[in-house]
Each structure stands twice: as structure tokens, then as C-alpha cells.
Amino acid sequence: MPNAKPEDTANLKEEPAPAVIATAEPQAPSESKKIRWVNCMELGYVPSASAGGGDPSSSGAAPTLCSNICCFKCGKLGATSTCSKCATICYCSRECQLADWKKGTGGGHKYFCKAYKRVGPKMRISDDDGKKAAREDILTRIRFYACSYAVHKSQELGEGFLFLQSSSTLAELSLPVPKLPSGTMIEGTRSVLLHYLTMGEFDQEVCREDFEMASVRTDLTKMVEEYDKNEEMTVLMRFRCGHVAVGVAPLVPDYRVCKSLGKEYFGGGTEGALQLNLDDV
């Protein structure tokens, strides 16, 4: 297995993303193993676009897409034939659409149609179920690193939670491939930054910087005090679009394996955050 190490926050942008871990296709979780979301909210502002590229997923101004839509398969401008299932992406011909269905970018549109339907042509996730599915898709992609990191840090720091934040929007990160409905590639790197924080650090660092985050403090404190540390981790997520969520996620793999992986990956004793590039994991 790769010997991935967390780096000091100041050097995160210069470090390559951790290597890929090949995993089996996840099985449908039982009710006791599903993520329990206890608080979801939209911040009363849209963070500055300078924080990272992308279109708002749930708040803020409508995005500006290409006036000339590109064929999702070949990239040709002027695509007008829309997928009837997602009503979101376009093709220049039936041949391109058929070719992209099973053998397109990342495996084929057949596997990604649902995700593109969720964000729509304007890259917005408007319904709560869609936002929930998007959050869980993101956590599923990074869970081997996120869970082992959280378990390892909890042994060092005690009770706390995993703080996941990104300079991308929820809609951008939820897409299986870094490609907009317009057929153009998403600019920049789609990444998440992970910190493990105690409630004291949350008060001193997060709430002091952004007073609106104090709105989730009661639920966050309750989850940190009550979650089963041998089975779960508490998670706080914040995205550039202003979407924030607090939940408790099952450890995958189990605690014993997470503890072993955490020691292997993060046992060097270095402080700071862990950055994961979604398109490399």
C-alpha cells in the first residue's frame, strides 16, 4: 500500500495527491450503517469565487455556461441533442451519444447519467435528497483515507470530528468526472481538505473566522459526545457554495483496519491537514 503522509497545511498545494487505493464495489449499507445527517444548512452568503472555481450548487448567482455547448463525447461545438434521461448533457450526433453511453469518459454516461441529472444544466442541486446523495457520493470516494485519518487523529487528540472543506462547490465535487454539463472540463483541481478538530479548536478557529458556523455547534457537540468511536466518525462538511452539513458516518473499513492504515499512512507525527484530489482517488 502507498505510504501516504499528511503534510503541513502551508505545503498542501505543492504536494501530490495520495495514490489510488483499489477497492471493491460497495454493498448497500444496512440501516445501522448509513450516514446519519443531523443538521444541514446554507450559509447566508456565497464565499468569494477567489476561493476556488465552479458554479454555485445551491445558492448564489446562476453560473455562466458555454454559449456554444460542446458535444460531451467528441468536444465539437454546437451540440444540440440532449440526453433524454438526464436532460443535461448534449451530443452532436446520435453516434456520439451511443458511443458515450457505455464507453465514454470514466466508463460511460450510463454510469453517470443520474449524477448529471442531479446537478442539471445550471450546476445547481436544489432539493435536499439531491444534496444528501451528493455528500454521500463524496464521502464514499474518499472514505478509506478519511476514516483512517480520523481514527488516527482521534488517538492523538481525543474526542473530535472530521472537518471536510473544499474550494469547489457541492455540485462540482459530486460529479463522477471533472466535466461540466456544457462538455468543458472543470477548471482547477477538485480537492477536499481534511482536518481533525476538537470542539475547542472549532470554537477558536472555525467560529472565530466564520460566526455563522456556530449555528451547527449544538448538534456537532452532541454527535461528538455520543457517536460510537469503534464504529463511526463525526463529520462536518463545508463547501464553497455555502452548503454545510453535520453527520455521523460509519467507519469503512472497520476500526481495526482504519487504525492500522492510519498508523501506516499518518504515523510520522507530522501536524496539519490532509488534502485529497478527488480525481486521483
C-alpha positions, -999 to +999 in steps of 0.1 A: +000+000+000+012+036-006+028+053+023+006+085+021+015+111+047-003+143+058+017+174+051+019+207+069-010+229+057+013+255+042+027+229+018-005+212+008-009+228-026+026+217-036+022+180-026+008+154-050-024+137-041-022+103-024-021+072-046-052+054-056-064+025-034-083-001-054-115-011-036-144-034-042-177-021-053-195-011-020-225-031-009-258-014+001-254-005+037-279-016+064-299+010+083-274+010+112-245+016+088-260+045+069-248+081+074-270+100+098-273+136+089-284+158+119-280+193+106-278+208+071-278+245+062-269+271+036-247+299+048-262+334+044-235+344+019-217+328-010-179+327-003-157+346-028-151+330-061-114+335-055-116+306-031-119+282-060-135+276-094-170+264-100-206+272-102-229+275-072-247+243-064-274+255-042-271+293-036-258+324-052-259+337-088-266+314-117-235+300-134-224+311-169-220+281-192-207+280-227-229+298-252-219+271-276-224+237-259-197+211-266-205+175-275-199+155-243-182+128-264-160+144-291-160+181-279-174+195-311-191+229-306-228+234-313-241+201-298-279+202-296-290+166-290-298+163-253-297+130-233-334+122-227-327+106-193-307+134-175-318+163-198-285+179-190-256+169-214-256+172-252-241+155-282-235+165-318-249+133-332-266+100-323-234+082-330-215+102-303-244+096-279-244+059-284-206+057-282-206+077-249-233+057-232-211+027-223-175+037-234-172+074-227-152+094-202-147+075-169-166+044-182-196+059-199-225+082-194-246+052-185-230+052-151-230+090-146-264+099-160-280+101-126-253+124-112-257+148-141-295+148-138-290+158-101-270+189-109-288+199-141-275+222-169-270+251-144-249+230-120-273+235-091-286+210-066-319+224-053-335+195-034-325+181-001-324+145-013-300+155-041-277+173-017-277+143+006-268+119-022-241+143-034-225+145+001-226+107+004-210+102-030-181+124-020-176+106+013-177+072-004-149+082-028-126+093+000-136+071+029-105+048+030-083+079+036-108+099+056-118+072+080-082+061+087-071+097+091-100+104+116-092+072+137-055+080+138-061+116+148-086+107+174-060+086+192-037+116+193-062+144+201-091+126+218-128+134+211-133+154+180-146+154+144-135+153+108-138+187+092-141+184+054-140+217+034-134+225-002-129+254-025-152+236-050-190+235-048-210+206-038-223+202-073-188+201-088-174+176-063-204+153-068-198+147-104-180+114-111-157+131-137-144+166-138-165+176-167-193+202-168-227+197-184-215+221-211-189+195-222-160+215-210-136+204-182-139+219-147-111+244-142-086+237-114-083+207-092-113+192-074-100+186-039-110+184-003-091+195+027-094+174+059-087+185+094-094+166+126-106+192+152-116+191+188-146+213+199-122+237+215-104+242+181-138+245+164-147+274+187-113+291+185-106+287+148-137+279+127-163+300+146-140+329+151-134+330+113-170+324+103-196+332+130-224+315+111-207+282+117-217+285+153-252+276+142-242+239+140-224+238+173-251+223+194-257+193+170-219+190+164-212+188+202-240+162+207-226+140+179-190+143+192-201+132+227-224+104+216-210+087+185-196+051+187-159+056+183-154+020+174-179+021+146-184+057+134-169+092+129-185+126+133-182+147+101-187+184+094-187+194+057-185+229+042-183+238+005-176+269-015-213+273-024-222+278+013-236+243+019-228+230+054-238+196+069-232+177+102-235+139+103-222+106+117-207+082+092-198+045+096-161+036+095-152+019+063-131-002+066-137-012+102-120+004+132-092-022+134-082-018+098-086+020+100-063+021+130-037+000+111-039+021+079-038+053+100-006+043+116+009+033+082-002+065+064-001+091+091+022+077+118+050+101+111+038+125+137+035+155+113+008+181+121-016+197+097-043+189+073-047+162+046-055+172+011-071+147-013-076+153-050-109+136-059-098+127-095-068+108-081-085+086-056 
